[in-house]
Amino acid sequence: MASFKIEGGHKLNGTITPQGAKNEVLQILCAVLLTPERVVVNNVPDIIDVNKLIFILGELGVKVEKLSKNSYAFQADEVNLPYLESQAFKKDGSSLRGSIMIVGPLLARFGKGYIPRPGGDKIGRRRLDTHFEGFIRLGAKFRYNKEESFYGVEAEQLTGVEMLLDEASVTGTANILMAAVLAKGTTKIYNAACEPYIQQLSKMLNAMGAKISGVGSNLLIIEGVEALGGCEHTVLPDMIEIGSWIGVAVMTQSELTIKNVSWENLGQIPNVFRKLGINLEKRGDDIYIPEQESYEIQNYIDGSVLTVADAPWPGFTPDLLSIVLVIATQAKGTVLIHQKMFESRLFFVDKLIDMGAKVILCDPHRATVIGHNFQSQLKATKMTSPDIRAGISLLIAALSAKGTSIINNIEQIDRGYENIEARLKSIGAKIERIAD
């Protein structure tokens, strides 16, 4: 496992362009399985999780052509279905949580879809029930091999139905949506996730010939069609990476411009950062962050402590709570971070406490942060990245800390952030990748 060596305490300056959205592109790449025609996808980030999924598609027989650095063409006209039951697939699929989303397209087009229990971040229990209950409602038969942790769904014909999702799962909504587009009749999905990434998937499927209405709401109506065709699709900028760069600027008291952020798809993100006292300026489609010596957390109107909590879209994304927590360690004031969706995502705070942060972990879901207001700088330390978002949060903390920090297990960061050390170096960061 590689490591990062970071010399903290340096001010940065410059311009950053965010990568394509990881959480969108994993859905989009699975959707190429719905058609035998050519599909072009632009703004594909060069990160471990995406490259793993592209590899799995290639093993499935999808023709993959790299058109440029971040653009690919895919054609699934000769899909190798036996690969789905091979030992190789059981190994390849289990290392990537996003691989679950190949099941819906395969079930819709070929009548069967299989998946090993997927991996991903160790951030708590992440149920698959929503996915499979949706497939069963559409008429699929479910089976599970407990010994091999291998799931399967099969159906001769999917039939449209009304369903209420037990939770507004983004990947669950995407998977069921992709299955329903080729089902016979009309499907109505209540309590559907409505994140910009689901909107993007819906727009792409409609461009391929699907009939999806209610896009952007929590009721999706899908009229099944006989077949889908090719299209060209461009992935949105990654809102989580945009929030991460805001964190980098604020914690290092630096001036930074983030280019082409797609403001209309950022939702509550700018507002939440402003509640932490951070100055953000909208300049066209860019975010400009001026150098700030301090920032003060707003209290509620009655003077009580601000709570920042995650919620389904259009609420605040859970993927940025780790960043907010780190930013709060140097704010003026106190904030309660409430991570509702995952019970293990706040466990990285012990590393921040080791660095001198004042954080009280109230329970697995809540942490109170008492900011230093830059009166006491974080101290450098050696630490290990537990997951993607905690990893980038620890990296941001290290950039602001006095001294040299080491972060191990940085493959977790590479899973979600493209070429992060080179991009940090481009704005003046002192960071070095150390191979084992």
C-alpha positions in Angstrom: 0.0 0.0 0.0 1.3 3.4 -1.0 1.4 6.5 1.3 1.3 10.2 1.1 3.9 12.4 2.8 2.5 15.9 3.4 4.3 18.9 4.7 1.5 21.0 6.1 1.1 24.7 7.0 1.6 26.1 3.5 -0.8 28.5 1.8 -2.0 27.5 -1.7 -3.1 29.5 -4.7 -4.5 28.8 -8.1 -7.3 27.2 -10.2 -8.7 23.7 -10.1 -11.1 22.0 -12.5 -13.2 19.3 -10.8 -13.2 15.7 -12.2 -16.3 14.0 -13.5 -18.7 12.7 -10.9 -17.8 9.3 -9.6 -21.3 8.5 -8.3 -22.9 9.4 -11.7 -20.4 7.7 -13.9 -20.8 4.3 -12.2 -24.5 4.4 -13.1 -23.9 5.7 -16.6 -21.3 2.9 -17.4 -23.7 0.2 -16.3 -26.4 1.7 -18.6 -24.3 0.9 -21.7 -25.4 -2.7 -21.2 -29.0 -1.8 -22.1 -28.2 -1.5 -25.8 -26.2 -3.2 -28.5 -25.5 0.2 -30.1 -22.4 2.5 -29.5 -22.6 4.8 -26.4 -20.0 7.6 -25.9 -19.4 8.9 -22.4 -17.4 12.1 -21.8 -15.8 13.5 -18.6 -15.0 10.0 -17.2 -12.7 10.4 -14.1 -9.5 8.3 -14.1 -10.0 6.7 -10.7 -9.7 3.2 -9.3 -13.5 2.5 -8.9 -14.3 3.6 -12.4 -11.4 1.8 -14.0 -12.5 -1.4 -12.1 -16.0 -1.1 -13.6 -14.6 -0.5 -17.1 -12.5 -3.6 -16.6 -15.5 -5.7 -15.6 -17.5 -4.4 -18.6 -14.6 -5.4 -20.9 -14.6 -8.9 -19.3 -18.3 -9.0 -20.0 -17.5 -8.6 -23.7 -18.3 -4.9 -24.0 -16.1 -3.3 -26.6 -14.3 -0.4 -24.9 -12.5 2.3 -26.9 -10.7 5.1 -25.2 -11.3 8.2 -27.4 -9.3 10.7 -25.3 -8.1 11.1 -21.7 -11.5 11.2 -20.2 -13.8 10.0 -23.0 -14.8 6.4 -23.9 -17.0 4.6 -26.4 -18.7 1.4 -25.3 -20.6 -1.2 -27.4 -22.3 -4.1 -25.7 -23.3 -6.0 -28.9 -21.6 -9.3 -27.9 -22.1 -9.7 -24.2 -20.3 -12.7 -22.6 -23.0 -13.9 -20.1 -21.1 -17.0 -18.9 -18.5 -14.6 -17.3 -21.3 -13.7 -14.8 -21.1 -17.2 -13.2 -17.3 -17.5 -13.4 -14.9 -17.4 -10.4 -13.2 -14.5 -12.0 -16.4 -12.4 -11.9 -17.0 -13.4 -8.3 -13.6 -12.0 -7.4 -13.8 -8.9 -9.7 -17.3 -7.9 -8.7 -16.8 -8.3 -5.0 -14.2 -5.5 -4.9 -16.5 -2.8 -6.2 -19.8 -1.7 -4.7 -20.9 0.0 -7.9 -20.9 -3.4 -9.7 -24.3 -4.0 -8.1 -25.8 -1.7 -10.8 -25.0 -4.0 -13.7 -27.8 -6.3 -12.4 -30.7 -4.1 -13.5 -29.5 -3.6 -17.1 -28.6 -7.3 -17.5 -31.9 -8.5 -16.1 -33.8 -6.1 -18.4 -32.0 -7.0 -21.6 -31.0 -10.7 -21.1 -33.4 -11.9 -18.4 -30.8 -12.6 -15.8 -28.3 -10.7 -13.6 -25.8 -12.0 -11.0 -23.5 -10.3 -8.6 -21.3 -11.3 -5.7 -21.7 -9.4 -2.5 -20.1 -6.0 -3.4 -17.3 -4.3 -1.5 -16.5 -0.6 -1.2 -16.1 1.6 1.9 -16.3 0.2 5.4 -18.7 2.8 6.6 -21.4 0.6 8.1 -24.2 -1.6 6.8 -25.4 -0.8 3.3 -28.4 -2.9 2.4 -29.1 -4.4 -1.0 -32.8 -5.2 -0.2 -34.1 -2.1 -2.0 -32.5 -3.3 -5.3 -33.7 -6.9 -5.1 -37.2 -6.1 -3.8 -37.6 -3.8 -6.8 -36.6 -6.5 -9.2 -38.9 -9.0 -7.5 -41.8 -6.5 -7.8 -41.0 -6.3 -11.6 -41.4 -10.1 -11.8 -37.9 -11.4 -11.3 -37.1 -14.5 -9.2 -34.4 -14.0 -6.6 -31.9 -16.5 -5.4 -28.9 -16.3 -3.0 -26.0 -18.7 -2.6 -25.1 -18.2 1.0 -21.8 -20.2 0.8 -20.4 -17.9 -2.0 -22.4 -14.7 -1.0 -23.7 -14.7 -4.6 -27.0 -13.0 -5.6 -29.0 -13.7 -8.7 -32.3 -12.5 -10.4 -33.9 -14.1 -13.4 -37.1 -13.3 -15.4 -38.4 -14.2 -18.8 -40.3 -10.9 -19.0 -40.3 -7.9 -16.6 -43.7 -6.3 -16.1 -44.3 -2.7 -15.0 -45.8 -2.2 -11.5 -46.2 0.5 -8.9 -43.7 0.3 -6.0 -42.7 2.2 -3.0 -39.0 2.1 -2.2 -38.2 1.3 1.5 -35.5 4.0 1.3 -34.6 6.7 -1.2 -31.5 4.7 -2.3 -29.6 6.3 -5.2 -28.0 3.1 -6.4 -31.3 1.2 -5.8 -33.3 3.8 -7.8 -30.8 3.7 -10.6 -30.8 -0.1 -10.7 -34.6 -0.5 -10.7 -34.9 2.4 -13.2 -32.6 0.6 -15.6 -34.5 -2.6 -15.3 -37.9 -0.9 -15.8 -37.1 0.9 -19.0 -37.4 -2.4 -21.0 -40.2 -3.9 -18.9 -43.7 -4.4 -20.4 -46.1 -1.7 -19.4 -45.8 1.2 -16.9 -43.7 1.3 -13.8 -44.2 3.9 -11.0 -41.4 4.3 -8.5 -42.4 6.2 -5.3 -39.8 7.5 -2.9 -37.3 7.4 -5.7 -33.9 9.2 -5.2 -33.9 12.5 -7.1 -30.1 13.4 -6.9 -28.7 15.2 -10.0 -26.9 11.9 -10.8 -30.3 10.1 -11.1 -31.6 13.0 -13.2 -28.5 12.6 -15.4 -29.1 8.8 -15.8 -32.8 9.5 -16.7 -31.8 12.1 -19.3 -29.3 9.6 -20.8 -31.9 6.8 -20.9 -34.4 9.1 -22.5 -31.8 10.1 -25.1 -31.5 6.3 -25.8 -35.2 6.0 -26.4 -36.6 5.4 -22.9 -39.8 7.1 -21.7 -39.2 8.4 -18.2 -41.2 11.2 -16.7 -41.0 12.9 -13.3 -37.3 13.4 -13.6 -36.0 15.4 -10.6 -39.0 14.4 -8.4 -39.4 11.4 -6.0 -42.0 9.8 -8.3 -40.5 8.4 -11.5 -42.9 7.0 -14.2 -41.4 4.7 -16.8 -43.3 3.5 -19.8 -41.4 0.4 -21.0 -40.0 0.3 -24.6 -39.0 -2.6 -26.8 -35.3 -1.6 -27.2 -32.8 1.3 -26.6 -30.3 2.8 -29.0 -26.9 4.6 -28.6 -26.2 8.1 -27.4 -23.5 10.5 -26.2 -23.5 11.6 -22.6 -21.3 14.0 -20.6 -20.9 13.4 -16.9 -21.4 16.3 -14.4 -18.6 17.7 -12.3 -18.2 15.8 -9.0 -20.0 17.8 -6.3 -18.1 15.9 -3.6 -14.8 16.8 -5.1 -15.9 20.4 -5.3 -16.7 20.4 -1.6 -13.3 18.8 -1.0 -11.5 21.6 -2.8 -13.5 24.2 -0.7 -12.2 22.3 2.3 -8.6 22.5 1.0 -8.9 26.3 0.5 -10.5 27.0 3.8 -8.2 24.9 6.0 -5.0 26.2 4.4 -6.4 29.8 4.5 -5.8 30.0 0.7 -7.3 31.7 -2.3 -8.7 29.2 -4.8 -10.9 29.2 -7.9 -12.9 26.1 -8.8 -13.9 26.1 -12.4 -17.1 24.9 -14.1 -18.9 23.6 -11.0 -22.4 23.4 -12.5 -23.9 25.6 -9.8 -27.5 24.5 -10.6 -26.6 21.0 -9.5 -24.9 21.8 -6.2 -28.1 22.0 -4.1 -27.5 22.9 -0.5 -23.7 22.6 -0.6 -22.9 26.3 -0.9 -25.4 27.2 1.8 -24.0 24.7 4.3 -20.5 26.0 3.8 -21.7 29.6 4.2 -23.4 28.6 7.5 -19.9 27.6 8.6 -18.8 31.2 7.9 -17.0 30.5 4.6 -17.1 33.1 1.9 -18.0 31.7 -1.5 -18.5 33.8 -4.6 -20.3 32.7 -7.7 -18.3 33.9 -10.7 -20.1 32.7 -13.8 -20.1 28.9 -13.3 -17.0 29.1 -11.1 -16.6 29.2 -7.3 -14.1 31.7 -6.0 -12.9 31.3 -2.4 -10.9 34.3 -1.1 -8.2 33.9 1.5 -9.9 33.9 4.9 -8.0 34.3 8.2 -11.0 33.0 10.1 -14.6 31.9 9.7 -17.4 31.8 12.3 -20.1 29.2 12.5 -23.6 30.6 12.5 -25.9 29.7 15.4 -29.6 29.2 15.0 -31.8 32.2 15.5 -32.4 31.3 19.2 -28.7 31.0 19.8 -28.5 27.2 19.9 -25.7 25.3 18.3 -25.9 24.7 14.6 -26.5 21.1 13.4 -25.3 19.9 10.0 -27.0 16.7 9.1 -27.3 14.6 5.9 -30.6 13.9 4.2 -31.8 12.5 0.8 -31.6 15.1 -2.0 -32.2 18.0 -2.0 -30.8 17.7 1.5 -27.1 17.8 2.2 -25.1 14.9 0.9 -23.6 12.5 3.5 -20.4 12.3 1.4 -19.4 15.8 2.5 -20.0 15.5 6.3 -16.4 14.4 6.8 -15.2 17.5 5.0 -17.5 19.7 7.1 -16.3 18.1 10.3 -12.6 18.8 9.4 -13.4 22.4 8.4 -15.2 23.0 11.7 -12.0 22.1 13.7 -10.6 25.5 12.8 -13.8 27.5 12.7 -14.8 30.0 15.4 -17.7 28.4 17.3 -19.3 24.9 17.7 -21.2 22.6 15.5 -23.0 19.3 15.8 -22.4 16.9 12.9 -25.2 14.3 12.6 -24.4 11.5 10.2 -27.7 9.7 9.9 -27.1 7.3 7.1 -23.9 5.4 8.0 -23.0 4.3 11.5 -19.2 4.0 11.0 -18.4 7.1 9.0 -17.5 9.3 12.0 -15.0 6.9 13.5 -12.0 8.6 11.8 -12.4 11.5 14.3 -9.9 9.8 16.7 -7.2 10.7 14.2 -8.3 14.4 14.3 -8.2 14.3 18.1 -4.7 12.9 17.9 -3.8 16.0 15.8 -5.2 18.3 18.5 -8.8 18.9 17.3 -11.5 19.3 19.8 -14.1 16.7 18.8 -16.5 14.9 21.1 -17.9 11.7 19.5 -21.4 11.6 21.1 -22.4 8.2 19.5 -21.7 6.4 16.2 -23.9 9.0 14.3 -23.1 12.3 16.1 -20.0 14.4 16.8 -19.6 17.8 18.4 -16.8 20.0 17.1 -15.4 22.9 19.0 -13.4 25.0 16.6 -9.9 26.4 17.3 -10.4 29.6 15.2 -6.7 28.9 14.0 -5.5 29.9 17.5 -4.1 26.3 17.8 -2.8 24.7 14.7 -3.4 21.0 14.1 -0.3 18.8 14.7 1.2 16.5 12.0 0.9 12.8 12.7 0.9 9.3 11.0 -2.5 7.9 10.1 -4.4 5.4 7.9 -7.2 6.3 5.5 -10.3 4.2 6.4 -12.5 5.1 3.4 -12.6 7.6 0.5 -14.2 10.5 2.2 -12.5 10.2 5.5 -9.2 9.8 3.6 -9.6 13.1 1.8 -10.7 14.7 5.0 -7.5 13.5 6.8 -5.5 14.8 3.8 -7.1 18.2 4.1 -6.3 18.2 7.9 -2.7 17.2 7.1 -2.3 20.1 4.6 -3.2 22.6 7.4 -1.2 20.9 10.1 2.2 22.0 11.3 4.9 19.5 10.4 5.0 16.4 8.2 2.2 13.9 8.2 2.1 10.4 6.7 -1.2 8.9 5.4 -1.2 5.2 4.7 -3.7 3.2 2.6 -4.1 6.0 0.1 -5.6 3.6 -2.4 -8.8 4.5 -0.6 -8.3 8.1 -1.7 -7.4 7.0 -5.3 -10.7 5.2 -5.5 -12.5 8.5 -5.7 -10.0 11.3 -6.5 -8.1 11.5 -9.8 -4.4 12.3 -9.7 -4.9 14.1 -6.4 -1.2 14.8 -5.5 -0.4 16.3 -8.9 -3.4 18.6 -8.7 -2.5 19.6 -5.2 1.1 20.3 -6.2 -0.2 22.5 -9.1 -1.6 24.9 -6.5 1.5 24.8 -4.2 0.9 21.9 -1.9 4.0 20.0 -0.5 2.9 16.4 -1.0 4.7 13.3 -2.1 3.5 9.8 -3.0 5.6 7.1 -1.4 5.5 3.6 -2.8 5.9 0.5 -0.6 
